[in-house]
Amino acid sequence: MASGKQTHSAALQGMDSSGSGCGARAPEQGPALLFFTGGSALDGASRALKFHTHNSVHLVTPYDSGGSSAILRQAFGMPSIGDLRSRLMSLADERVTGHPEGVRLFAHRLSKDDAPAQLWAELDTIVAGTHPLARVIDPPLRHLICVQLQACREAMPADFDLRGASIGNLVLTGTWLRNAKDLDSAIAEFARYAEVLGEVHTVTNDHYHLVAELSDGRRVIGEHLITGLDLAACGAVIEGLSLSQSLDELAPVQSILPESRRAMIAAADMICFPPGSFYTSVLANLLPRGAGRAIAASDAPKVYVPSLGGDPEQFGISLTDAVHRLLAVLHADCGPETPSSQLLSHIVVDSRNGHYNGGIDRPALEALGIRVLDRRLVSDQSAPLADAELLVAALLSVGQ
């Protein structure tokens, strides 16, 4: 994998921003863009990205504590896999050369309204391979999927709530169980089922929960409660983020970035902090000890793309404040003596079409050694959010 500033820049410049034309390479040879991400904000861009490179790496948060992921965490004592599965699906090969039928099955959710008996009956038809979505999958792959799903089915407690359950989540859980609860091995196997064109991993495999410290003195435990906060109504801002071993009461715990993730960061041609919920999707990924040091040690461009259209988690925080808070989390690990430009080298904004709290204070950002790149990110169709193709083009243009 490329290393060194000149080599990283060459890796990015080897493909123009359209992914085609002079100098363009096949996506199999595309640059290794690494994202600290979570949620669904980057799923659209990921679908666009796989036409430009098959070497992107996505480190997603394992801390979701709501929805169907919460039910799986409670039942099996596992990290959250909902964001993981969503990103794997957005990177899946949906061409006829891939496994589009399997992808459609993984995307299927059971009804939120059917009676439990109906839900169990539908799940059993999928396990048996007789469900319409399962029947059209090639027999060898169908057998493998059904085996994983059967493992999950057999391990479910009797009161497991199947309402709205994602079949992809259940298959991934069964794969995790059959791989001795080794999530990395389960992800690798699941990725083969869907012919994933990139890599997706949780930033750590810890079964922990997010804790937000608010400016009014409150402490909120649980990602689902943090994202549900109406900060504007209570006039508070999020001041800090940490981890707890328990969802029910504060039990402070420190996570450690696995060596495998450090290697991924070291090998990246670009490190990106993309659009998404600022605290629960971006900063949450930077909490493990070692993340700041790994980022500082890389010579690749480090790029922040702020969210557009308003991020509820950033209420009361200007764009410049957000940059300072991002840097503060990284400096907490690598030390205040590390130059800010070594942790964040570029920020990509759309001054014409984007809305940023407090505006774009270019002098303040440049004083930190950060290069401000003004690119078109918003299209008529995507407004007020970033257009997936424009976002990918902007990232591929860094270093040009």
Beta strands, then each sheet from edge to edge (+ up, - down):
strand 1: 33-37
strand 2: 57-60
strand 3: 199-202
strand 4: 209-214
strand 5: 219-221
strand 6: 238-244
strand 7: 270-273
strand 8: 302-304
strand 9: 346-349
strand 10: 371-374
sheet 1: 3+ 2+ 1+ 7+ 8+ 9+ 10+
sheet 2: 5+ 4- 6+
end
